[in-house]
Amino acid sequence: MIINSGWEQTDLIRKAKDQGLYVIATDLQPDAPGFQLADETAVADPRDLSQLFAIASEKKIDAIISDQCDYSHFAAAYIAERLGLPGASLGAAQHSTNKKWMRLACSHTSIQQPRFIACKTIQEAKLAVHEIGLPVIIKPLDNRGNFGVNQVEHISQLEEAFFEAIANSHSRECLVEQFIQGTMATVDGFVFGIHGHYSLAVASKAMLGGRKRVAMEIVYPAEFPQKIVKELQLCHNKVVQALGIQYGCTHGEYMVTETGDIFLIECANRGGGCYTSSRIVPAVSGYDLSEYLILSALGERDLKVAEDAESMKKASVLSFIQLSAGKIVSIENQEQIMKRNHILAFRLSVKPGDTITTITNDANRHGFLITTGATTELAKQHAEAAKQDLVIRYER
């Protein structure tokens, strides 16, 4: 059973079918792209644990799996633990999908974190800002895709940011955190059963300017000195241990300061989105994480991993597309771009007839390209060339 069948999960469903497995796929949308690949389908909200558990029980499933989504990861952990199937523990899922519990789990270790205070009311948020000092980041405890996340630089911005965070927090609580100035980094890893966790791919991010913390370019390997890359891998391994993660993919986000200090921003027990776990990490590291995730769900614990697994072999760039404002009349050259050798993925989130709006979170970016190359410079050149060839015509 695979929970969620959107475009990000199609690689995982396709891999399961290639291995000869009978797949029951679920998704909130009845026209989910992954439904076309599965043997059976069911429309279900990934947050509706009762419905998903009823489906799993009725079908007498042998394995349950999810990727690139916090909601479906928690559901898979819940069902796996309740049915006694291989999977992420519910405790680790709680730590990795609730930012307050994540912070608390790491607070008794040497892992550096921003100062943080959990708040339920605007009065508590004002006191938190007074104690921490501006600027701060305000975020929901348990959402995804940067929904409700804002940087607050002036006290006049606090109230709007607080209510946006609360509206996007399923627990109706938010975090007020110290703002750490630096360069954002990500670390993607995998737990290879009895061989433990390895940090396979390290990237640096270029962020959208302004109060919204949205990544617009992610570069593998990270554009840091090798010493910092290694320290990020060691830190990520330590975070994974602190959160009790003993299964599956991991995706951590960190802030690296000018002095080389590394601060944990957050860590998930799933693969990164936008094909990060299914295409980018395999290209960079040589490990097919979709295949390894399926093997783990089927109970395989002796997953082969080389001693140099944390040494990245190839470069890749995840480059997001930011379009000009206006109403789109036509889009040209998409098929030609997708056929290029160095393109791992190309996806637009807009179509003719759409009116382009401002990017405010990860979910409403206008599209992306994933390119590869022997070096990051070559991968960037491939991305820029593809963007130059993409023709968008707007209504006058």
C-alpha positions in Angstrom: 0.0 0.0 0.0 1.4 3.4 -1.0 0.0 6.5 0.6 -0.3 9.5 -1.7 -0.1 9.2 -5.4 0.7 12.7 -6.7 3.4 13.5 -9.3 6.1 13.3 -6.6 5.1 9.7 -5.8 4.9 8.3 -9.3 8.5 7.2 -9.3 7.9 5.2 -6.2 4.8 3.5 -7.6 6.5 2.8 -10.9 9.4 1.2 -9.1 7.1 -1.0 -7.0 5.4 -2.2 -10.2 8.7 -2.8 -11.9 9.6 -5.2 -9.0 6.4 -7.2 -9.6 4.5 -5.9 -6.6 0.7 -5.6 -6.4 0.1 -1.9 -5.5 -2.8 -0.3 -3.7 -2.5 3.5 -4.0 -4.3 6.2 -2.1 -4.7 9.9 -2.6 -7.0 12.7 -1.7 -7.5 13.5 -5.4 -9.5 11.1 -7.5 -7.4 12.0 -10.6 -4.0 11.5 -8.9 -1.3 10.7 -11.5 -0.2 7.7 -9.6 -3.6 6.1 -9.8 -2.9 5.2 -13.5 0.0 3.0 -12.4 -1.5 1.2 -9.5 -3.5 -2.1 -9.4 -6.1 -0.7 -7.0 -6.9 2.8 -5.8 -8.7 4.5 -3.0 -9.5 8.2 -2.5 -8.4 9.1 1.0 -7.0 12.1 2.8 -3.5 11.3 4.1 -4.5 12.8 7.4 -7.5 10.5 7.8 -5.8 7.8 9.8 -9.0 5.9 10.5 -9.9 5.5 6.9 -6.4 4.6 5.8 -6.1 2.0 8.6 -9.5 0.5 7.5 -8.2 0.2 3.9 -5.0 -1.4 5.1 -6.8 -3.9 7.4 -9.4 -4.8 4.8 -6.8 -5.5 2.1 -4.5 -7.4 4.5 -1.5 -5.6 3.1 2.0 -7.0 3.4 3.8 -3.6 3.4 3.1 0.1 3.6 5.1 2.9 2.2 5.2 6.7 1.5 7.7 9.3 0.5 8.2 13.1 0.0 5.1 14.0 2.2 5.0 14.5 6.0 1.3 13.7 6.2 1.5 10.4 4.4 4.7 9.5 6.3 3.0 9.8 9.6 0.0 7.7 8.3 2.4 5.0 7.1 4.2 4.9 10.5 0.8 4.8 12.3 -0.4 1.8 10.2 2.9 0.0 10.2 3.2 0.1 14.0 -0.5 -0.8 14.5 -0.3 -3.8 12.1 3.2 -4.9 13.2 4.7 -4.2 9.7 8.2 -2.9 9.0 8.3 0.9 9.0 9.2 4.1 10.8 8.4 4.0 14.5 5.5 6.2 15.6 7.8 7.9 18.1 10.2 8.9 15.3 7.3 10.1 13.2 6.1 12.3 16.0 9.5 13.9 16.4 10.0 14.5 12.7 6.5 15.9 11.9 6.1 18.3 14.9 8.7 21.0 15.1 8.3 21.6 18.9 8.9 17.9 19.7 11.8 17.9 17.3 13.4 20.8 19.1 12.8 19.2 22.5 14.3 15.9 21.4 17.5 17.6 20.2 17.7 20.1 23.1 19.6 17.6 25.4 22.4 17.0 22.8 25.2 19.1 21.5 23.2 19.9 18.3 22.9 23.7 17.9 19.4 25.1 17.4 17.9 28.5 17.3 16.4 29.8 20.5 12.7 28.9 20.4 9.4 29.4 22.3 6.1 27.6 21.5 3.2 30.0 21.6 -0.6 29.5 21.6 -1.7 33.2 21.8 -0.6 36.5 20.4 0.3 37.6 23.9 2.7 34.7 24.3 4.2 35.5 20.9 4.8 39.1 21.9 6.6 37.9 25.1 8.6 35.4 23.0 9.8 38.1 20.7 10.7 40.3 23.7 12.8 37.5 25.1 14.4 36.3 21.9 14.7 39.6 20.1 14.0 40.6 16.6 14.3 39.4 13.9 12.5 36.1 14.4 11.0 33.3 12.4 7.4 32.3 13.1 6.2 28.9 11.9 3.4 26.4 12.4 4.4 23.3 14.4 3.0 20.7 12.0 2.6 21.7 8.4 4.6 21.3 5.2 5.9 23.3 2.2 6.6 26.5 4.2 2.9 27.2 4.7 2.5 29.9 7.3 6.3 30.5 7.8 7.4 34.2 8.0 10.4 36.2 9.0 9.4 39.1 11.3 11.8 42.0 11.3 9.5 44.7 12.9 7.0 44.3 15.7 4.3 45.7 13.4 4.6 42.5 11.4 4.1 40.1 14.3 0.4 39.9 14.5 -0.2 39.1 10.9 2.6 36.5 11.0 1.3 34.9 14.2 -2.3 34.5 12.9 -1.0 33.1 9.5 1.1 30.5 11.4 -1.8 29.5 13.7 -4.1 29.2 10.7 -1.7 26.8 9.1 -0.9 24.8 12.3 -3.0 21.7 12.8 -2.1 21.7 16.5 -3.1 25.4 16.7 0.3 26.3 18.1 3.3 28.0 16.6 7.1 28.4 17.2 8.8 31.8 17.6 12.4 31.2 16.7 15.6 33.1 16.7 16.5 34.2 13.1 19.9 32.7 12.2 21.7 34.6 9.4 23.6 32.3 7.0 23.3 29.9 4.0 20.7 27.2 4.1 21.9 23.7 3.5 20.1 20.3 3.1 21.3 16.8 3.9 19.6 13.7 2.5 20.3 10.3 3.9 19.0 6.8 4.3 19.0 4.1 7.1 20.5 1.0 5.5 18.9 -1.4 8.0 21.5 -3.1 10.2 24.3 -0.9 8.7 22.8 2.3 10.1 22.3 5.8 8.7 24.4 7.4 6.0 24.3 11.1 4.8 24.4 10.7 1.1 23.9 14.1 -0.4 24.6 17.6 0.8 23.3 20.8 -0.9 23.3 24.5 -0.5 20.3 26.7 -1.1 19.7 30.1 -2.6 16.6 31.6 -1.1 13.9 34.0 -2.4 14.4 37.5 -1.0 12.0 39.1 1.5 10.1 37.6 4.5 9.1 34.3 2.8 11.7 31.6 3.3 11.4 29.8 -0.1 14.3 28.1 -1.8 14.8 28.9 -5.5 18.0 27.0 -6.3 19.4 23.9 -4.6 23.0 22.8 -5.6 24.6 19.4 -5.1 27.3 19.1 -3.9 26.9 22.0 -1.5 29.0 25.1 -2.3 30.8 25.0 1.0 34.4 24.0 1.9 34.7 20.2 2.2 35.2 20.6 5.9 31.8 22.2 6.3 30.2 19.5 4.1 31.6 16.8 6.3 30.5 18.6 9.4 27.0 18.8 8.0 26.9 15.1 7.4 28.1 14.4 10.9 25.5 16.8 12.3 22.7 15.2 10.3 23.7 11.7 11.5 23.6 13.0 15.1 20.1 14.6 14.5 18.8 11.4 13.0 20.0 9.5 16.2 18.5 12.1 18.5 15.1 11.9 16.8 15.1 8.1 17.1 15.0 7.5 13.3 15.9 3.9 12.5 14.2 3.4 9.1 13.9 4.9 5.6 14.8 8.3 4.1 15.9 11.4 6.0 15.9 15.0 4.8 17.4 17.7 7.1 17.6 21.4 6.7 20.4 23.4 8.4 21.7 27.0 8.5 25.4 27.5 8.1 26.7 30.9 9.5 29.7 32.9 8.2 31.8 31.5 11.1 30.9 27.9 10.1 28.5 27.2 12.9 25.7 24.7 11.9 22.1 25.1 13.3 19.4 22.6 12.9 16.3 24.1 11.2 14.3 20.9 10.8 14.6 17.2 9.9 12.1 14.8 8.3 12.0 11.0 8.2 11.1 11.0 4.5 12.7 12.0 1.2 12.9 15.6 0.0 10.2 16.8 -2.3 10.4 17.7 -6.0 11.9 14.3 -6.9 14.8 14.8 -4.5 14.8 11.3 -3.1 13.7 9.5 -6.3 16.0 11.3 -8.8 18.5 13.7 -7.4 20.0 11.7 -4.5 20.3 8.5 -6.8 22.0 10.7 -9.4 24.4 12.2 -6.9 25.1 9.2 -4.7 24.4 6.1 -6.9 21.8 4.7 -4.5 18.2 4.2 -5.8 16.3 5.3 -2.7 12.9 4.2 -4.1 14.2 0.7 -4.4 15.8 0.7 -1.0 12.7 2.1 0.6 10.6 -0.7 -0.9 13.1 -3.3 0.3 13.0 -1.8 3.8 9.1 -1.9 3.8 9.3 -5.6 2.8 11.5 -6.3 5.8 15.0 -6.4 4.3 17.5 -5.3 6.9 20.8 -6.1 5.3 20.9 -3.3 2.7 24.2 -3.1 0.9 26.1 0.2 1.3 29.7 1.0 0.5 32.1 2.6 2.9 32.4 5.7 0.7 28.6 6.2 0.5 28.9 9.7 1.9 31.2 10.8 -1.0 29.1 12.4 -3.7 29.9 11.2 -7.2 28.1 13.7 -9.4 26.6 17.2 -9.4 23.0 18.2 -9.7 20.9 21.4 -9.6 17.3 21.8 -8.6 16.4 25.1 -10.1 13.0 26.7 -9.5 11.3 28.8 -12.2 10.0 32.3 -11.3 7.8 33.8 -14.1 6.8 37.4 -14.7 3.4 38.6 -13.7 0.6 38.4 -16.2 -1.9 36.0 -17.9 -0.3 33.2 -19.9 -1.4 32.8 -23.5 1.0 30.0 -24.6 4.0 27.9 -23.5 6.6 26.7 -26.0 9.5 24.3 -26.2 8.5 22.1 -23.2 8.9 18.8 -25.0 12.3 19.7 -26.5 13.6 20.7 -23.0 12.4 17.4 -21.4 14.3 15.3 -24.0 17.7 16.8 -23.2 20.3 14.3 -21.8 21.2 16.3 -18.7 17.5 17.0 -17.7 16.4 14.7 -14.9 13.0 16.4 -14.5 11.2 19.4 -15.9 7.8 20.5 -14.5 5.7 23.6 -14.8 3.0 24.3 -12.3 1.2 26.7 -14.6 -0.6 26.4 -17.9 -2.1 28.7 -20.6 -4.9 30.7 -19.2 -3.4 31.0 -15.7 -2.5 34.3 -14.2 0.9 34.3 -12.6 0.9 35.2 -8.9 3.7 36.0 -6.4 5.6 33.0 -4.9 4.8 32.8 -1.2 5.6 29.2 -0.3 7.1 26.0 -1.7 3.8 24.9 -3.1 3.1 27.9 -5.4 6.5 28.1 -7.1 6.0 28.3 -10.9 7.9 25.1 -11.8 11.4 23.6 -11.7 14.2 21.9 -13.6 16.6 19.2 -12.3 19.8 19.0 -14.2 23.0 16.9 -13.8 26.6 17.3 -14.8 30.2 16.3 -13.9 30.5 19.6 -12.0 28.0 22.0 -10.4 29.0 24.6 -12.9 28.0 22.4 -15.8 24.7 21.4 -14.1 23.9 25.1 -13.6 24.7 25.8 -17.3 22.3 23.1 -18.4 19.6 24.6 -16.2 20.2 28.1 -17.5 20.2 27.0 -21.1 16.8 25.2 -20.6 15.3 28.3 -19.0 16.5 30.5 -21.8 14.8 28.1 -24.3 11.5 28.1 -22.4 9.1 30.6 -24.2 6.2 32.0 -22.2 3.8 34.3 -24.1 1.5 36.6 -22.1 -1.7 38.4 -22.8 -1.1 42.0 -23.8 
